[in-house]
Amino acid sequence: MNTTHREIPLDVCEPAPGVRRFTVPLAMPSPDHVHVHVLDTSDGPLLIDTGAVGCEAALAAGLEAIGVRPTRVLITHAHIDHWGLATTFGDTVLAHPGVLPSLRFASDGATPVLAEAWPGAEKMAAVFSAFTTMASGVPKVDELHDGQLLGDWQVHWTPGHDPGHVCLFRPTDGVLICGDLLLPGYTPNIQPGFDGADALADFLHSLQRMAALPVSLVLPAHGERYVDAQTRAGELAAHHARRLQELQAALRRRPRPPRAQQPRVRRPPAGARRSDARPNGDLRPPRSPAPPRVGPGPRRRQLDANRSTCDPIVTGYATRMPADTRREQLLDATRRVVARGGYTALTMEAIAREAGVTKPVVYSAFANRDDVMARLLEVEGARVVADIGAVIERAAHETSTADLTAMVSLGLGLVLDVVRRQHQRYRLILVGIDGAPLEVRQAVDEGRRTVTARIAAILGRAPLPAGTDAALLATILVGIGEHAATLVLTEPDVTPERLAQSVQDLLRLPATATPSHEVWT
């Protein structure tokens, strides 16, 4: 295991009111960092996650930079990069009871814990034992429970990535601290618990619960913050649906042994009574009696009760999946086809090939190519308008409308950050649009008018100079934003930060000249 830290700046910031964040490097190849959050609560500052042994100096420097020394630590789950320093930096450690079996690794050792749950897991235990050296001690946990309130924050139990994983949601402004559940850029691994629960089903249900919340900002433990929790939850669920289908297809393709190699089984004569004894020549062992059925434990009963309130995002993985799930899968494939080759590459055959299904499956969900494209534009256009609307409202809320420069530069930076993270979606809207079908251009124009009207409404509330045309100014800002977003998508060296700074510099230029009516020749 790597024992050196990559140079990672602390990056101290305040991503939301009452929330401060900095980054701690980890002595492991992946992940190589964890974002630590500190919440201002009525009971004092609350530290969310800690990093592991080796991060002490970075964690202390971050806390010093924001001027706090919390006595309470909340660990989102029991992976070592989130709790390894809990006993060093906290007098009280809050966590869901689902973390307790994993915390036993550091006290009892991984081998007995895993062998107790899964006999024959010695090799797995050897891997996990390496992580036990990265904890400063085993904390005594004050238990958190689903639905519990910590000041303004709701605790949501979200197992799957870890049996005790929790997220924190603030209903007043929609901020979600998601731990490792909704990570941007890659899919969290699924970790089975020690009680035989279906960890993947738990994970998908956790995604569904978070997607149902009115989230305005997602603060993950790894990667950058973003705004579209619903889309990311859908992408993660679709990923698992796709991989399970691939697994099923691989199992169906597995070759059977030649007939000559298959054991010959003498069947009993018709009408003969079956018994535990096998017929002569049948080498299979006698059937063992079925184990007694055991009722569900408290954790499973709670999960089942939670699931009764809403349907999961993905309800089946068989070839014959529910119609809504199938359409989402095909739209996801359509998005990838267009992102790679533009709208001219979009055919029913290309969609089928991308989704790993046959063309009749595609035609069972959509009438034709135009039907697929219309639905894709409807879904993606609505999400784009929602993304941009959310971030410009946030920019107006976090800055004074009197400071137009600050509001525009912050809003542009937030929009471009969304564009970078949801690049496939915005490529559909912005890149190669000139050669797109008429329906595409009309849908983009409609979305542009909606965004322009929303910006004009915000500008209308600002104390602009008398005579300022807010509608025309909004149109100009949308044009600047579209061009900047296109640069982010097509020019790797152009970053959202550079563009936002350039626009801010432009807006601050003094108006030292007046227009002339002379005609230049």
C-alpha positions in Angstrom: 0.0 0.0 0.0 1.3 3.5 -0.9 2.6 5.3 2.3 3.2 8.7 0.8 0.8 11.5 0.3 0.3 13.2 -3.0 0.4 17.0 -2.7 -3.2 18.1 -2.3 -4.1 21.6 -1.2 -6.4 22.0 1.8 -8.8 24.0 -0.4 -10.6 25.6 2.5 -14.0 26.9 1.5 -17.6 27.4 2.6 -19.7 25.6 0.1 -23.0 26.4 1.9 -24.0 28.6 4.9 -22.9 27.0 8.1 -20.8 24.4 6.3 -17.0 24.6 6.0 -14.9 22.1 4.0 -11.3 21.3 3.4 -9.4 18.4 1.8 -7.2 15.9 3.5 -4.7 13.7 1.5 -4.7 9.9 2.1 -1.8 7.5 2.1 -3.5 5.2 -0.4 -3.7 5.2 -4.2 -7.5 5.4 -4.4 -9.1 7.4 -3.0 -6.2 9.7 -2.5 -8.2 12.4 -0.6 -11.3 12.9 1.5 -13.3 16.1 2.0 -13.8 16.9 5.6 -16.9 19.0 6.5 -17.5 21.0 9.7 -21.1 22.0 10.5 -22.1 24.9 12.7 -24.7 23.6 15.1 -26.3 24.8 18.3 -24.3 22.2 20.2 -21.0 23.5 18.7 -19.0 22.5 15.6 -19.5 19.0 14.3 -16.7 17.3 12.3 -17.9 15.0 9.5 -15.3 12.3 8.8 -11.6 12.4 9.6 -9.2 10.7 7.2 -6.9 8.0 8.5 -3.6 7.6 10.4 -1.0 9.7 8.6 -3.5 12.5 8.0 -3.1 14.0 11.5 -1.1 17.1 10.4 -3.4 17.9 7.4 -6.6 17.5 9.5 -5.2 19.7 12.3 -4.1 22.3 9.7 -7.5 22.4 8.2 -9.3 22.8 11.5 -6.8 25.6 12.4 -7.5 27.3 9.1 -11.2 27.5 9.8 -10.6 28.4 13.4 -12.4 25.5 15.2 -11.6 22.5 17.3 -14.7 20.2 17.3 -15.2 17.8 20.2 -17.9 15.8 18.3 -17.2 13.7 15.2 -19.8 12.1 12.9 -18.5 9.3 10.7 -20.6 8.7 7.6 -19.6 5.1 7.4 -17.0 2.6 8.6 -14.4 2.8 5.8 -11.0 3.6 7.2 -10.6 6.9 5.3 -13.7 8.3 7.1 -13.1 7.2 10.7 -9.4 6.4 11.2 -8.7 9.5 13.4 -12.1 9.7 15.1 -10.6 8.9 18.6 -7.8 11.4 18.1 -10.0 14.4 17.1 -13.3 13.7 18.9 -14.5 13.1 22.5 -17.9 12.0 21.1 -18.3 9.9 18.0 -21.7 9.6 16.3 -22.4 6.8 13.8 -25.1 4.4 12.7 -25.0 1.0 14.6 -24.5 -0.6 11.2 -20.8 0.4 11.4 -20.1 -1.6 14.6 -19.2 -5.0 13.0 -16.7 -3.2 10.7 -15.2 -1.3 13.6 -14.4 -4.6 15.3 -11.7 -5.1 12.6 -9.5 -2.7 14.5 -10.1 -4.4 17.9 -10.6 -8.1 17.3 -8.8 -8.3 14.0 -10.2 -8.9 10.5 -9.8 -12.7 10.4 -12.1 -13.7 13.3 -14.7 -11.1 12.3 -14.9 -12.2 8.7 -14.6 -15.9 9.5 -17.5 -15.6 11.8 -19.7 -14.2 9.0 -18.2 -16.0 5.9 -16.3 -19.2 6.6 -13.3 -19.5 4.4 -12.7 -15.8 4.0 -9.1 -15.9 5.2 -7.7 -14.3 2.0 -10.2 -11.5 2.3 -9.3 -11.0 5.9 -5.7 -10.6 5.0 -6.6 -7.7 2.7 -8.7 -6.0 5.3 -6.1 -6.4 8.0 -3.9 -3.9 6.2 -6.5 -1.2 6.9 -6.7 -1.8 10.6 -3.2 -0.2 11.0 -4.7 3.0 9.7 -6.9 3.6 12.7 -5.7 5.5 15.8 -8.2 3.5 18.0 -11.7 2.1 18.0 -14.2 4.7 19.0 -17.1 4.2 21.4 -20.1 5.1 19.3 -23.1 7.2 20.2 -25.7 5.6 17.9 -27.5 7.6 15.2 -30.8 6.4 13.7 -32.7 7.0 10.5 -34.8 10.2 10.7 -32.9 11.6 13.7 -32.4 15.4 13.8 -29.0 17.0 14.5 -30.1 20.7 14.7 -31.2 21.6 11.1 -29.9 18.3 9.7 -31.8 15.1 9.1 -30.0 11.8 9.4 -30.8 9.4 6.5 -29.6 5.8 6.8 -28.4 4.8 3.3 -26.8 1.3 3.4 -25.3 -0.4 0.4 -21.8 1.0 0.1 -21.5 0.2 3.8 -24.0 -1.3 6.1 -23.9 1.8 8.4 -23.7 4.5 5.8 -25.6 7.8 6.5 -26.2 11.0 4.7 -27.1 14.4 6.2 -29.8 16.6 4.6 -30.8 20.1 5.5 -34.4 20.7 4.3 -34.2 24.5 4.7 -31.9 24.9 1.7 -31.6 21.4 0.2 -27.9 20.8 1.0 -27.0 17.1 1.1 -23.8 15.8 2.6 -23.7 12.4 0.9 -20.5 10.7 2.1 -19.7 8.1 -0.5 -23.2 7.4 -1.7 -23.6 9.8 -4.7 -19.9 10.2 -5.7 -19.4 12.1 -9.0 -17.2 10.5 -11.6 -17.2 6.8 -10.5 -19.4 4.2 -8.9 -19.0 3.3 -5.2 -18.3 -0.3 -4.5 -21.1 -2.4 -2.9 -20.1 -3.9 0.5 -22.2 -6.8 1.9 -23.0 -6.7 5.5 -22.7 -9.4 8.1 -26.4 -10.2 8.4 -27.0 -11.7 4.9 -28.8 -8.6 3.6 -28.9 -7.8 -0.1 -26.4 -5.0 -0.2 -27.0 -4.1 -3.9 -30.8 -3.8 -3.2 -30.0 -1.7 -0.2 -27.8 0.6 -2.3 -30.4 1.1 -5.0 -33.0 1.8 -2.4 -30.7 4.4 -0.8 -30.2 6.0 -4.2 -34.0 6.2 -4.6 -34.5 7.8 -1.2 -31.9 10.5 -1.9 -33.2 11.2 -5.4 -36.7 11.8 -3.9 -35.3 14.7 -1.7 -35.4 18.3 -2.9 -31.7 18.5 -3.1 -30.1 21.8 -4.4 -26.4 21.0 -3.6 -24.5 17.7 -3.1 -21.4 17.7 -1.0 -19.6 14.3 -1.5 -16.6 13.0 0.5 -14.6 12.6 -2.7 -14.7 14.7 -5.9 -16.3 18.1 -6.4 -19.7 19.4 -5.3 -22.5 19.4 -7.8 -26.3 20.2 -8.0 -28.1 17.4 -9.8 -28.6 14.6 -7.2 -31.5 13.0 -9.1 -29.6 12.6 -12.3 -26.5 11.1 -10.6 -28.7 8.6 -8.6 -30.3 7.6 -11.9 -26.9 7.1 -13.6 -25.6 4.9 -10.7 -28.8 2.8 -10.8 -28.6 2.5 -14.6 -24.9 1.4 -14.3 -25.8 -1.5 -12.0 -28.8 -2.5 -14.2 -26.5 -2.6 -17.2 -23.8 -4.6 -15.5 -26.2 -7.1 -14.2 -27.6 -7.6 -17.7 -24.1 -8.1 -18.9 -23.5 -10.7 -16.2 -26.7 -12.5 -17.1 -25.8 -12.5 -20.8 -22.3 -13.9 -20.0 -23.9 -16.7 -17.9 -26.2 -17.5 -20.8 -23.3 -17.7 -23.2 -21.3 -20.1 -20.9 -20.6 -23.2 -23.0 -22.0 -26.5 -21.7 -19.6 -29.5 -21.6 -19.9 -31.9 -24.5 -22.6 -34.6 -24.1 -20.0 -37.3 -23.8 -18.5 -35.7 -20.8 -21.8 -35.3 -18.9 -22.5 -38.0 -16.3 -25.2 -40.5 -17.3 -28.1 -40.5 -15.0 -30.5 -43.5 -14.9 -34.0 -42.2 -14.3 -36.3 -44.2 -12.1 -39.2 -45.8 -14.0 -42.3 -43.8 -14.5 -44.6 -44.0 -11.4 -41.8 -45.0 -9.0 -41.7 -43.2 -5.7 -38.9 -40.7 -5.2 -36.7 -41.1 -2.1 -33.6 -39.6 -0.7 -31.7 -42.5 -2.2 -30.4 -41.9 -5.7 -31.0 -44.3 -8.6 -28.2 -46.6 -9.6 -25.5 -44.7 -11.5 -26.5 -41.3 -10.3 -23.4 -39.9 -8.7 -25.0 -36.8 -7.2 -25.0 -36.7 -3.4 -28.3 -37.2 -1.5 -30.2 -34.0 -1.0 -29.7 -32.3 2.3 -32.7 -31.3 4.2 -33.6 -27.6 3.7 -32.3 -25.4 6.6 -35.1 -24.0 8.7 -36.3 -20.5 7.7 -35.3 -17.8 10.0 -37.4 -14.7 10.3 -36.0 -11.3 9.4 -33.9 -9.4 11.9 -34.5 -5.9 13.1 -32.3 -4.3 10.3 -34.2 -6.2 7.6 -37.5 -5.3 9.1 -36.6 -1.6 9.1 -35.4 -1.8 5.5 -38.6 -3.5 4.4 -40.6 -0.8 6.2 -38.7 1.9 4.5 -39.1 0.4 1.1 -42.9 0.2 1.6 -43.0 4.0 1.3 -41.8 4.2 -2.3 -40.8 2.0 -5.2 -37.1 1.5 -6.0 -35.5 3.2 -9.0 -34.7 -0.1 -10.7 -37.2 -2.9 -10.0 -35.8 -5.7 -12.1 -32.8 -6.9 -14.0 -34.1 -9.7 -16.0 -34.3 -9.5 -19.8 -38.0 -8.6 -19.4 -37.6 -5.5 -17.3 -40.3 -3.0 -16.5 -41.1 -0.6 -19.4 -40.1 2.6 -17.5 -36.7 1.0 -16.6 -36.2 -0.2 -20.2 -36.9 3.3 -21.6 -34.4 4.8 -19.1 -31.8 2.3 -20.1 -32.3 3.0 -23.8 -32.2 6.8 -23.3 -28.9 6.4 -21.4 -27.6 4.5 -24.5 -29.0 7.1 -26.8 -27.2 9.9 -24.8 -23.8 8.1 -25.3 -24.4 7.5 -29.0 -25.1 11.2 -29.6 -22.3 12.3 -27.4 -19.8 10.3 -29.4 -21.0 10.8 -33.0 -23.6 13.5 -33.0 -27.3 13.2 -34.1 -26.3 11.8 -37.5 -25.0 8.7 -35.7 -28.3 8.1 -34.0 -30.2 5.1 -35.4 -32.3 2.4 -33.8 -29.5 -0.1 -34.6 -26.9 2.1 -32.9 -29.1 2.4 -29.8 -29.6 -1.4 -29.6 -25.9 -2.1 -30.0 -25.0 0.5 -27.3 -27.5 -0.9 -24.9 -26.6 -4.5 -25.6 -30.1 -5.5 -26.8 -31.8 -6.4 -30.0 -33.5 -3.9 -32.3 -37.0 -5.3 -31.5 -36.4 -4.4 -27.8 -35.8 -0.8 -28.8 -38.9 -0.8 -31.0 -40.9 -2.2 -28.1 -40.1 1.0 -26.1 -40.0 3.7 -28.9 -41.9 3.9 -32.2 -38.9 5.2 -34.2 -35.7 7.3 -34.1 -37.7 10.6 -33.9 -39.6 9.2 -30.9 -36.4 8.4 -29.1 -34.9 11.8 -29.9 -38.0 13.7 -28.8 -38.1 11.9 -25.5 -34.4 12.4 -24.9 -34.7 16.1 -25.7 -37.7 16.4 -23.4 -35.8 14.8 -20.5 -32.4 16.4 -21.0 -33.8 19.8 -21.8 -35.8 19.8 -18.6 -32.8 18.8 -16.6 -30.6 21.5 -18.2 -33.2 24.2 -17.5 -33.5 22.9 -13.9 -29.7 22.8 -13.4 -29.1 26.3 -14.7 -32.2 27.7 -12.9 -31.0 26.3 -9.6 -27.5 27.7 -9.9 -28.5 31.2 -11.0 -31.0 31.4 -8.1 -28.2 30.3 -5.8 -25.9 32.9 -7.2 -28.5 35.6 -6.6 -29.1 34.3 -3.1 -25.4 34.1 -2.1 -24.5 37.5 -3.5 -26.1 41.0 -3.4 -28.1 41.8 -6.4 -26.4 45.3 -6.2 -23.1 43.6 -7.0 -23.8 42.5 -10.5 -20.2 41.6 -11.2 -20.1 39.1 -8.3 -23.5 37.7 -9.1 -22.7 37.1 -12.8 -19.2 35.6 -12.1 -20.4 33.3 -9.4 -23.4 32.2 -11.5 -21.2 31.5 -14.5 -18.7 29.5 -12.5 -21.5 27.3 -11.0 -23.0 26.8 -14.4 -19.7 25.8 -16.0 -19.0 23.4 -13.1 -22.3 21.7 -13.9 -21.4 21.6 -17.6 -18.0 19.9 -16.8 -19.6 17.3 -14.6 -22.6 16.6 -16.8 -20.7 16.9 -20.1 -22.6 14.2 -22.0 -25.9 16.1 -21.4 -24.6 19.5 -22.4 -22.9 18.1 -25.5 -26.4 17.1 -26.7 -27.4 20.8 -26.3 -24.4 22.8 -27.3 -21.9 20.9 -29.5 -22.7 20.2 -33.1 -26.1 21.8 -32.9 -25.8 23.4 -36.3 -26.1 20.1 -38.1 -28.8 18.8 -35.8 -32.4 18.1 -36.9 -35.0 20.9 -36.7 -36.6 19.4 -33.6 -33.3 19.6 -31.7 -32.8 23.2 -32.6 -36.3 24.1 -31.6 -36.0 22.3 -28.3 -32.7 24.2 -27.6 -34.3 27.5 -28.5 -37.2 26.9 -26.1 -34.8 26.1 -23.3 -32.7 29.1 -24.1 -35.8 31.4 -23.9 -36.8 29.8 -20.5 -33.3 30.4 -19.0 -33.1 34.0 -20.5 -36.5 34.8 -18.9 -35.4 33.6 -15.5 -32.2 35.6 -15.6 -34.1 38.7 -16.8 -36.5 38.3 -13.8 -33.5 38.2 -11.4 -32.0 41.3 -13.1 -35.3 43.0 -12.8 -35.0 42.7 -9.0 -31.5 44.2 -9.1 -30.9 48.0 -8.6 -29.7 48.5 -12.2 -29.1 52.0 -13.6 -32.3 53.7 -15.0 -33.1 52.7 -18.5 -31.2 49.4 -18.4 -32.8 46.8 -20.6 -32.9 43.7 -18.4 -34.2 41.4 -21.1 -31.4 42.4 -23.5 -28.8 42.1 -20.8 -30.1 38.6 -20.0 -29.8 37.6 -23.6 -26.2 38.8 -23.8 -25.3 36.9 -20.6 -26.9 33.7 -21.9 -24.8 34.1 -25.1 -21.6 34.5 -23.1 -22.6 31.5 -20.9 -23.3 29.2 -24.0 -20.0 30.1 -25.6 -18.1 29.6 -22.3 -19.8 26.2 -21.8 -18.9 25.2 -25.4 -15.2 26.0 -24.7 -15.3 23.9 -21.5 -16.6 21.0 -23.5 -14.2 21.3 -26.5 -11.0 22.9 -25.1 -9.4 20.8 -22.3 -7.1 23.7 -21.3 -10.1 26.1 -20.7 -11.4 25.6 -17.1 -14.5 27.0 -15.6 -12.4 28.9 -13.1 -10.4 30.7 -15.9 -13.6 31.6 -17.8 -15.4 32.9 -14.7 -12.4 35.0 -13.8 -12.1 36.4 -17.3 -15.8 37.5 -17.3 -15.4 39.0 -13.9 -12.4 41.0 -15.1 -14.4 42.1 -18.2 -17.3 43.3 -16.1 -15.0 45.3 -13.8 -13.4 47.3 -16.7 -14.1 51.0 -16.3 -16.4 52.7 -18.8 -13.9 55.3 -20.0 -15.2 55.9 -23.5 -18.5 57.0 -24.9 -19.8 55.6 -28.2 -19.3 57.7 -31.3 -21.8 58.2 -34.1 -19.0 58.5 -36.6 -18.9 55.8 -39.3 -15.6 54.0 -39.3 -14.0 53.4 -42.7 
